[in-house]
């Protein structure tokens, strides 16, 4: 494990109350100092919604932007900002729900044992209340969309509800996450227009394989503990072939994105817009080192820039 806190068998919830403030913040937090400054009454709720790790909401948001900008509707900054707010709120809500469902499993994995619900610092009742608050923000964003986009957005709820259980029943929970976490692509598209569903479907497929790749990279951090407690993942399933698998997922993503561009504009020049993103994916796959604790986390986080590169390509192709 890249960030061992203690062995799962020795890290007990009752001992977590004695940890220092910085020890209750997960080691892969990007803003340990900032979150540590929050009052104790607020800190755990910020951690529960992963506000200390903005990479999650960027990964949820970028497919939304892809859909809006590839649609040809222009910059649409007001809609983009609404979708960003929705991504922050709903990613937070998803994390709270996931932690409620996974509390028992989280206690057995070193990287997640100090999470607020798993450690007992936030009660289940308080967690459910916080979840409802975040969902209320999501509802506010939902009301800003056309009714067609609202229906598409609501269609993801069943997928979201089922996701935390996938790691118990399939070796490919990343595939289910790919369906859930990239749902913003069809939502963004339908917020702007209701035709050319072939383009929308290809874009969604590209986002799906992108998620498969980066979440497989993320799962490399927990392979040892996951194997011990029976959590399944694509990182475990692929074994020694994980780099090849990640490369294949990224290649499939680029192919599907290229198809979306081609269906929208049958022009080889338009495909050139994907070169920066494809190069970034190639860099990630070629430099991925599953044995290096920091390497997978760094490659995973770099996808905020990969998502931005695809978004730029969608803006150029969709509005040229």
C-alpha atoms as one frame of an Amber mdcrd trajectory, in Angstrom:
protein
   0.000   0.000   0.000   1.364   3.437  -0.852   0.059   5.172   2.302  -0.118
   2.649   5.148  -1.749   3.919   8.338  -1.849   0.572  10.104  -2.603  -2.999
   9.253  -6.362  -3.573   8.878  -6.329  -6.057  11.753  -4.837  -3.527  14.211
  -6.592  -0.304  13.195  -9.723  -0.262  15.365 -12.457   2.401  15.148 -12.237
   2.995  18.919  -8.612   4.051  18.581  -9.284   6.564  15.813 -10.679   9.159
  18.197  -7.208   9.566  19.663  -5.558  10.442  16.346  -4.344  13.952  15.568
  -6.421  16.171  13.290  -4.121  15.584  10.325  -4.282  11.819  10.896  -8.063
  11.828  10.391  -7.623  13.257   6.910  -7.082  10.556   4.305  -3.484  10.462
   3.046  -4.441  11.137  -0.589  -6.122  14.417   0.337  -4.996  17.332  -1.821
  -5.813  19.977   0.798  -4.842  18.563   4.174  -3.845  21.957   5.577  -6.984
  23.755   4.409  -9.343  21.054   5.678  -7.387  20.850   8.929  -8.185  24.527
   9.591 -11.929  23.894   9.541 -13.740  23.613  12.889 -14.051  20.013  13.995
 -17.843  20.208  13.605 -17.452  20.956   9.882 -14.244  19.131   9.020 -15.677
  15.639   8.988 -18.552  16.678   6.719 -16.114  18.242   4.266 -14.096  15.017
   4.316 -17.228  12.912   3.950 -18.145  14.763   0.735 -14.476  14.651  -0.391
 -14.245  18.438  -0.649 -10.555  17.967   0.104 -10.163  15.999  -3.141 -11.555
  18.098  -6.016 -10.300  15.637  -8.632 -13.561  13.729  -8.198 -15.824  16.575
  -9.170 -13.598  17.494 -12.115 -13.896  13.945 -13.423 -17.667  14.126 -13.014
 -17.886  17.593 -14.541 -15.766  17.230 -17.668 -18.146  14.859 -19.502 -20.918
  17.416 -18.839 -18.797  20.058 -20.542 -18.005  17.665 -23.392 -21.709  17.243
 -24.092 -22.495  20.962 -23.935 -19.556  22.065 -26.064 -19.733  19.337 -28.700
 -23.422  20.142 -29.221 -22.476  23.344 -31.046 -24.369  25.625 -28.645 -21.356
  27.839 -27.957 -19.620  28.511 -24.660 -22.810  28.469 -22.552 -20.953  29.672
 -19.470 -24.055  29.944 -17.302 -25.002  26.327 -17.996 -21.388  25.218 -17.549
 -21.265  26.818 -14.092 -24.551  25.212 -13.083 -23.218  21.826 -14.172 -20.002
  22.403 -12.221 -22.036  23.150  -9.091 -24.113  20.052  -9.717 -20.972  17.962
 -10.158 -19.553  19.164  -6.843 -22.810  18.502  -4.985 -23.638  15.152  -6.555
 -20.110  13.825  -6.352 -20.234  14.736  -2.669 -23.606  13.033  -2.295 -22.294
   9.927  -4.038 -19.296   9.773  -1.715 -21.499  10.126   1.377 -23.790   7.343
   0.142 -20.818   5.149  -0.730 -19.315   5.633   2.742 -22.621   4.786   4.426
 -22.894   1.540   2.464 -19.191   0.653   2.689 -18.528   1.548   6.335 -17.740
  -2.041   7.346 -15.429  -2.608   4.385 -13.720   0.771   4.825 -12.730  -0.174
   8.377 -10.686  -3.066   6.968  -8.671  -1.038   4.420  -5.801   1.101   5.675
  -6.405   4.015   3.284 -10.114   4.302   4.122 -10.294   3.279   7.781 -10.164
   6.883   9.017 -13.126   8.030   6.921 -15.702   9.819   9.089 -18.441   7.165
   8.966 -16.110   4.160   9.124 -14.303   5.605  12.146 -17.540   6.565  13.896
 -16.821  10.289  14.001 -19.996  10.927  11.961 -23.116   8.956  12.821 -25.213
   7.255  10.165 -28.105   9.607  10.908 -25.916  12.687  10.438 -24.472  11.218
   7.239 -27.960  10.652   5.796 -28.903  14.242   6.662 -25.792  15.582   4.935
 -26.620  13.402   1.931 -30.087  15.005   1.680 -28.588  18.507   1.857 -26.247
  17.762  -1.040 -29.092  16.209  -3.027 -31.112  19.396  -2.505 -28.333  21.350
  -4.202 -28.388  18.810  -7.021 -32.154  19.296  -7.358 -31.639  23.047  -7.714
 -29.251  22.407 -10.590 -31.625  19.881 -12.137 -34.338  22.531 -12.324 -32.107
  24.671 -14.554 -32.133  22.029 -17.329 -34.571  21.384 -20.146 -37.103  18.713
 -19.238 -35.460  16.255 -21.639 -32.134  16.655 -19.846 -33.897  16.358 -16.491
 -35.275  12.953 -17.475 -31.847  11.796 -18.617 -30.267  12.990 -15.360 -32.871
  11.199 -13.245 -32.204   8.036 -15.211 -28.830   7.712 -13.484 -30.265   7.333
  -9.971 -30.671   3.563 -10.124 -27.112   3.160 -11.407 -25.792   5.395  -8.629
 -27.699   3.504  -5.942 -26.354   0.154  -7.117 -22.697   1.176  -7.556 -21.389
   0.599  -3.977 -22.512  -3.033  -4.166 -20.740  -3.780  -7.455 -17.347  -4.339
  -5.838 -18.928  -7.228  -3.933 -20.416  -9.052  -6.922 -18.255  -8.316  -9.953
 -14.569  -8.038 -10.780 -15.401  -5.024 -12.924 -16.955  -2.383 -10.633 -15.013
   0.163 -12.696 -17.330  -0.629 -15.612 -20.356   0.249 -13.495 -18.640   3.439
 -12.348 -17.980   4.195 -16.015 -21.719   4.161 -16.628 -22.426   6.352 -13.595
 -19.579   8.849 -13.509 -19.814   9.835 -17.162 -23.582  10.275 -17.267 -22.963
  14.003 -17.567 -22.085  13.581 -21.262 -25.665  12.749 -22.335 -27.047  15.220
 -19.776 -24.905  18.036 -21.191 -25.848  17.108 -24.743 -29.580  16.901 -23.993
 -29.438  20.201 -22.132 -28.581  21.825 -25.463 -30.263  19.692 -28.131 -32.337
  16.539 -28.519 -31.185  15.273 -31.907 -28.066  13.482 -33.208 -28.257  10.810
 -30.561 -25.631   8.833 -32.468 -23.075  11.529 -31.680 -24.189  11.621 -28.070
 -23.890   7.821 -27.745 -20.358   7.776 -29.180 -19.351  10.610 -26.849 -20.764
   8.728 -23.865 -18.868   5.588 -24.909 -15.648   7.589 -25.086 -16.255   8.950
 -21.597 -17.074   5.436 -20.337 -13.733   3.967 -21.439 -11.904   7.015 -20.103
 -13.422   6.315 -16.684 -12.568   2.624 -16.945  -8.929   3.575 -17.486  -8.504
   6.168 -14.761 -10.453   4.219 -12.131  -8.404   1.109 -12.820  -5.332   3.252
 -12.180  -6.901   4.522  -8.954  -7.715   0.983  -7.795  -4.009   0.072  -7.960
  -3.549   1.823  -4.605  -5.692  -0.714  -2.771  -4.884  -4.011  -4.458  -3.316
  -5.633  -1.401  -6.044  -4.703   1.051  -8.814  -5.307  -1.487  -7.577  -8.855
  -1.985  -7.519  -9.443   1.782 -11.071  -8.240   2.456 -12.666  -9.581  -0.718
 -13.206  -6.326  -2.624 -13.072  -6.865  -6.386 -11.639  -4.490  -8.957 -10.346
  -4.341 -12.508  -6.875  -3.660 -11.115  -6.950  -7.056  -9.393  -8.608  -8.806
 -12.320  -6.042  -7.571 -14.836  -3.154  -8.580 -12.578   0.209  -8.311 -14.327
  -1.530  -7.061 -17.476  -2.921  -3.913 -15.875  -0.805  -1.557 -18.012  -2.016
  -3.275 -21.158  -5.580  -3.061 -19.909  -5.302   0.653 -19.149  -3.763   1.231
 -22.578  -6.659  -0.616 -24.187  -9.244   1.417 -22.293  -7.599   4.689 -23.315
  -7.338   3.540 -26.941 -11.043   2.643 -26.930 -11.848   6.048 -25.447  -9.970
   7.883 -28.186 -11.605   5.714 -30.864 -15.105   6.452 -29.555 -14.412  10.172
 -29.203 -13.039  10.213 -32.754 -16.227   8.488 -33.923 -18.344  11.146 -32.205
 -16.360  13.892 -33.928 -16.586  12.132 -37.285 -20.331  11.601 -37.008 -20.760
  15.281 -36.250 -18.287  16.504 -38.856 -16.982  14.049 -41.441 -13.717  15.929
 -41.689 -10.303  14.422 -40.967  -9.065  17.813 -39.789 -11.544  17.712 -36.905
  -9.846  14.584 -35.575  -6.617  16.521 -35.094  -8.242  18.210 -32.103  -7.957
  14.918 -30.218  -4.182  14.641 -30.578  -3.311  16.455 -27.298  -5.704  14.294
 -25.283  -4.531  11.103 -27.014  -0.922  12.029 -26.261  -1.806  12.595 -22.619
  -3.482   9.182 -22.412  -0.442   7.573 -24.030   1.854   9.275 -21.510  -0.253
   8.001 -18.607  -0.309   4.419 -19.844   3.374   4.281 -20.791   4.647   5.777
 -17.530   2.253   3.961 -15.188   4.148   2.019 -12.530   1.795  -0.195 -10.488
   4.564  -0.957  -7.988   5.227   2.700  -7.144   2.938   3.993  -4.407   2.738
   7.582  -5.645   2.749   6.918  -9.382  -0.842   5.607  -9.813  -2.287   8.459
  -7.730  -0.391  11.049  -9.767  -1.492   9.494 -13.062  -5.073   9.315 -11.803
  -5.123  12.971 -10.778  -3.642  14.051 -14.089  -6.964  13.166 -15.693  -8.354
  16.533 -14.684  -6.075  17.921 -17.423  -6.906  15.083 -19.807 -10.595  15.909
 -19.360  -9.858  19.567 -20.052  -8.024  18.650 -23.268 -11.003  16.633 -24.502
 -13.320  19.494 -23.519 -11.243  21.910 -25.567 -11.407  19.534 -28.523 -15.205
  19.294 -28.183 -15.501  23.078 -28.087 -13.394  23.458 -31.225 -15.091  20.697
 -33.213 -18.621  21.471 -32.075 -18.451  25.190 -32.726 -16.117  25.431 -35.700
